[in-house]
């Protein structure tokens, strides 16, 4: 073998090793084997549990080429039986060099002869090479047909070719196996992330679709970038990493108590405690009335006052925003006391109940809000302990900083502008938009899209979020196809 041929062979092996597209790799393997062996036709099979599946078929003299992207071969798999030449090579892990299929009686060549009859082709010589990976497993077979001399006449495959093509087949098998391993690892990682994402959402019925909705918005937005040729369009690999960061951005909420995560009103379960307390106060007043300690007028006045107070607290409990007058009334009610059966003076409201009723907007106290906000720090700690492949190395960064704002007023690290990656800025916009428009939150009504976009635009004006990315998101109308 000439030095030039050796160099060409090595270049081919390097090219096969560097190929990242599985379909392109399979096509290149067969084409390269046919080039090296100077043959006219070839078939590449991949081994599955039910036999050898046709993967690529090529007959150059007839201009036939099948298999690959969008062109599946529908022929049934070859059974793993020794009467079939490619199956024999797989079972015994040995190559076969057949001079003439018409005179070789060891194998059943009915399939090849039927193909000849249908196409007018004439199969003569055949070289069958098992593709054995580094673990000694045959993952497929190359079947090369009709070696040609310099004048284009059919000849036998030279024995020296067997070693060369076998080396190529082995290298190809290792590349395919490595690619399969990578695909399996990616599939495993994706399935684990999806399962975890589902667990996060299903933990609370009030955010059951949050991450799924965000992933849908992101997918359609990224489609828009690609379809419009935007320079920021994501590669397939980056797209997977970004969607993974979305599915994991709230993983820290697994450590947040449900009574805080699902708090749908200011008082939550404390309202029933207050009602029971007021019922007991009423009974104590009735006893005092019967014992002559208070007059009937006092009893009626105190009963009415409690009923009015309770009605006020029930309204405040679910109000969207509390004006100063309501906050002043809460403060006044917190000063009311009653005497229990032991003679001890007690307040109508505990300090915690007063704090909850004094929440001007929303349902969370400052302490509860800090607990909720801690989920991003917990997310970071969890994800930093995961050994992500290099392609997903930014997932922890993107996922754990989605509450940071460009003006430094976000949390938990108060990052600003250049410290916040574009991917995180996008994730933040998607997170806020989904939260505003969600229809499954018990503590607020779903906001119409136009109003949600107006809120986001006001956040741009105050320097919180990225205006250019928001403009792209608005152009994409991603919410219309979720």
N, C-alpha and C positions, 0 to 999 in steps of 0.2 A: 504494500500500500504506500503510495507516494506521500511525501510530507505535506503537500498541498491538500491531499484528501484527508489526512489526519487533522490538519488545521480546520478544514471545513466541517469535519465531523464534530470536533470539539466546540466550534462556534454554534453548531446546531444544538448540541447538548446544553450549552449555556443559555441559548435562546429558550429552549423548552423549560429549563429551570426557572427562568425569569418570568415566564408567562403567568399572569394572574387571572385571566379569564378562562374559566373551565372549558367552555365550548370552543374557544379559540385554541386552547391547548390540545384538545382531542383532535381537532382538524389538523393541527400542525404535526401531531405525532404521525398520523397516517400519511400525510403528504411527504414528510421527511423520509419515512421508511420507503415509500415508493420511489423517491428521488435517489436515495442511496442505492437501492437494489435495481434501479433502472427497469421498473416493471410498469405494466399498463393499467393494472387494476388492483384494488385492495379493499379489504373490509376490516373494520375495527369493531371488536366485540367487547362488552364489559360484563363481568361475571356478577350475577345476582343469584338469589336462592333458588329461583325456578329455572335457571339455565343461563346461556350466553345470549345477551341482548345485542341486537344490531345497533351500533352507535354511529358509524360512518361507513358509507359505501362510495367508491369512486371508480369509474371506468373512463379513462381519458380518451380512448379512441372513439367512444360513443358519446362523449360529452355528458356523461351521467355523474351527478354528484348529489348525494343524499345525506341528510343528518345535519345537526347543528341548530343554530338559532332559528326557531320557527319552522323547522322542517323535520319533524320526527319521522323515523322509519317505523312503519306499522307492521312489519313482518313479525311473526311469532318468534319467541326465543328458541334457540337451539337446545334441545334437551341434553342434560349432562350424561350422555351415553357414549361408550367407547367406539361405536360404529361411525360416529361423526368425527371428522378429522380435527376440528377445532376443540371439541370436547376431550378427545384423546390427549391432545397437547396440554390441556388444562389439568386433567386428572393426573397425568404422569409427569407434568412439569418439564416436558421435553419438546424440542423443536422437531419439525418434520419437513424434509425437502423432497417433494414429489415431482418426478420428471414429467409424468403424463398421467392425469387423473383417469384417462380412459383405459389405461392398462393396469392401474393399481387396484387390486382386488381387496385390499385390507379395509377400505372404508366405503361408506355409503355417500356417493357424490350425486345423489338424485337431485338435491337442491341446486347445485351448480349447473347440472345438465338442463334442468327446467328453466333456469335463468337464461342459458344459452339459447334454448328453443324459443323463448319469448322475445329475446333481443337480437338474435342472429349472431351472438358472440360465440367465440370458440375458446373455452377454457382448456389450457394444456398444463403448464407447469405451475407449481404452487409451493410457497414457502410459508409454513405456519409456525409462529413464534409466540410462546406464552409470555405474558407480561408479569414478571415476578418482582414484587417489591422487596424492600430491605428486611422484611420479616418472613420472607419465604412464601408469601401468599400470592397466588395467581389472581390478579384482579381483572384480567382481560386477555384477549388474544389478538394478534395481528395476523391476518391472512393475506399474503401478497400473491398476486396472480399474474402469470405470463411475463417472465423476464424477457427483455428485448436486447438484441445485439445492436451494433452501431447502424445497421441497415434497417432496423425495425422488425426483424424477424424474431419469432418466438423461440426462446432457448430455455435451457434449464437454469435454475438459480445456482450460481457458483458457490461451492461449499465455503469459500472464504467469507462470503457474505453473511453466513449464519451467525458467526461470532460478532460481526459488526452490528447487524440488525438486532441481535439478542442484547448487546450492550445498550443500544438505543432503547429497546423495549424495556429493559430494566430501569434505565434512567427515567423513562416516561412513566413507568409504574410508580416509582418513588415520588415523582412530581404529582401524579394524580392522587396518590395516597395522602401526601402532605396537604394537598388542597382539600381532600375529603376531611382530614383531621381539622383543618382550619374551619371548614363549613360546619362540622359537628360542634366544635367549640363555640362558634358564633351562634349556632342554633340553640345550644345549651344555655349560653349566656342570655340570649333573647328570651327563651322560655322562662328562665328564672326571674328575669326582670319583669316580664309580663305577669307572672304569677304574683310577684311581690307587689307590683303596681295594683293588681286587682285586689289583693289583700288590704292595701292601704285604702282604696276607695270603698271597699265593702265593709270596712270597719265602722264607717259611719254612713247611715242611709242618706244623710244630708249632703254628702259630697261624693255620692256613689259613682258619678260620671265625670268628675272633675278632670282627672288625668287623661281619660279616654277622649273627652271633648278637646282638651288642649292638644293632644296628639293629632286629632283630626284636623284642627285648625292649622297646626304646624305643617302637616303633610300637604294640605291644599295650598298653603302659602309657598312652600318650597317648590311645589309643582309649578306655581305661577312664575317663580323666579327662573326656573328652567325653561318654561315655554316662551317666556319673553326675552330669553337670552341675557338676563341680568348678570353683570359680572360677579355678583355675590352668590350666584347659583351654587348649591352644595354638590359635592361629589357624592356618589352612592355611599361611600364609607363614612363621610362626614354626616350625611343625612341620618344614617343608622345611629351614630354617636349622639347626635342632637336629639333624636326622638327618644333615645335611652335616657338622656338627662331629664327629659320631660317626665318620663315614667317614674323616675327616681327622685324628682325634686321635692316631693313631700314625704319621703321615707321616714324622716325624723318624727312625723306625726304619730308613728306607731308608739312613741313614748309619751305622747301627750294624753292626759286623762280624758276619757270620753265625755265626762260631765262638763268639761270646759270646751272641748271641740264641738260638742253638740248643743251648747247652751243657746237656747232659742229665745230667751227672755232675760230681763235684768235679774229677776229673783229666782228664776228656774224653779226648783223644788222647794225653795224657801217660802214661796207664797202659801203653800199648804200649811207650813209650820206657823206662819203668821195668822192664818185663818183659825187654826186650832187654838192658838194663844188667845185670840180675840173671843173665841167661843168660851174658853175657860174664864176670861175676864167677865163675860156676860153672866156666867153662872155665879161667879163671886158677887157680882152686883145684885143679882136676884136674891142670894142668901142675905146680903146686907139689907135689902129692902124688907125681906120677911122678918129679919131680926130688929127692924126699926132703926137701923144705923143710917139709912138714907131715905129721902122722901121719894114718892112716886114720880114727882117732877124731875128730881135729880136722876132717877133711874131712866126715865124716858130720854132726858137730855144726853146722858152718857151713852145710851144705846144708839141714839141717832148719830152722835159724834163718831162712834166707832164704825158704824155702817158707812157714813160719809167718807171716813178715812180709808176704809177698806176698798170702797169703790174707786177712790182716788188712786190707791196703790195698784189696783188691778189695771187701771188705765195707763198709769206711768210704766208699769211693768213691760208693756208691749209698745209703748210710744216710740216713734222714730227719733224724735229730737225733743229735748226738754228745755223749755224757756226758763229764764231766771225765776219766774213766779212759781213754777213747779218745784224747782230746786229749793226755794225758800220754804215751801210748804213741807217738803220732806224734812228739812232741818227742824221746822216747828214740831212736826209729829214725833220726831226722834226724842224730843224733850218730854213727851207725855210719859207718865208712869202709872203703875197700878200696884196695889198691895196684894200679895199672894196669901194663901191660906196660913202661912207661917208668920205673917205679919211683916214680911220683908218687902221693901219697895223695889220694883223692877221696871225697866224701860219698856215702852210699847215695842220698840225696835232694837235689835242688837246692833253693834257697830258695823258688822258685816252686812246686815240687811240695809242699814242706812247708806253704806258705801255703794251697794248694788243699785239702790233706788236713785242715787245721785249721779249715775252715769248719764252724762248729757246726751251722748249719741252711741248707739250700738247696744250690745248686751254684756260686754266684758269690762271687768274692773281693770285697773292698771296692773295689778298682780297677775290676773288671769291673762291679760294681753301679753305680758312678758313670758308667761308659760307657753302660750301659743307661738310667740316669736322664737322661742328657744328651739323650735323644730328645725330651723335652718342650721343651727350649730350642731344639733344632733345628726342631721343629714350629712354634714361635712365629716363628722367623726366616723359615722358608719361607712361612708363611701371611701374614706381614706384608708380604711382597713381592707378594702377590696382590691385584689390584684388585677386591675384592668389591663387588657392588651394595649399596646401603644396607640392603636387607632382610636381607643376610647379613653385615653389618658386625661382628656379635658372634661369628661363627664362630671367628676366631683366638683370641679371649679364652676362649671355652668350651673349645675343643679343647686349648689349650696349658696349661691349669691343672687338668687332671683328676686330678693327683696331689697337689693341695693339700688339706690337712686343716683343719677348723675350729679346731683347737687350735694351729695354726701349726707342726705337726710334719711337714707334707708338704714337697714340693719342686716346683720349684726355688727359688721366691721366699719360701717360708714364709709365705704369706698366711694370714690368720685371719678367721674368722667373717664380718663385714660386707664384707670384701674379696672374698669368694667368691660369685659369682652363684648363684641357685637352680638355673639350668640346668647349671652346672658341678657343683654338688652332686649332681644327679641323674645326670649322666654318670659321676661317680666311683662312685656306687653300682652302676650298670650294669656298669662296667668291672670292679669287684672281684667282683661276683656271677658274671659270665661267666667270669672267670679261675678262681674257686674251683670252679665246676661243669663247666668244660670237660673234655671226654673225650679231647682230642687232645694233651695235654701229656706229653712223655716223662719229665719229672722228677717227676711227681706223679700220684696217682690222682684221678679226678673225685670231688669231695665231694658227698654227698647234699644236696638242696635245704635240708632242715631244718637240717642242720649249717652250711651256708653262711649261712643267715639268722641262725643263732646267732652266727657269727663277726661278721657285720655289726652285730648288736645289741650285741655287746661293744665294737665300735668306736664305737657311739653313746654307750655308757656312759663310754668314755674320752675322749669329746669330739672324735672324729675326723670323723664324718660326721653328716648331718642326720637326727635321729630322726623328725621329722614326715614327711619324704620317704620314709624307709625304711618307715614304717607304711603310707603310701599304696601303695608298691611291693608290700608284702606283701598288702594288700587286693586289689590288681589281679590277683594270680596270673599275671602276664604270662608267666612261664616255661612255663605249662601250654599255651599256644597258639603257642609259637615253633616 
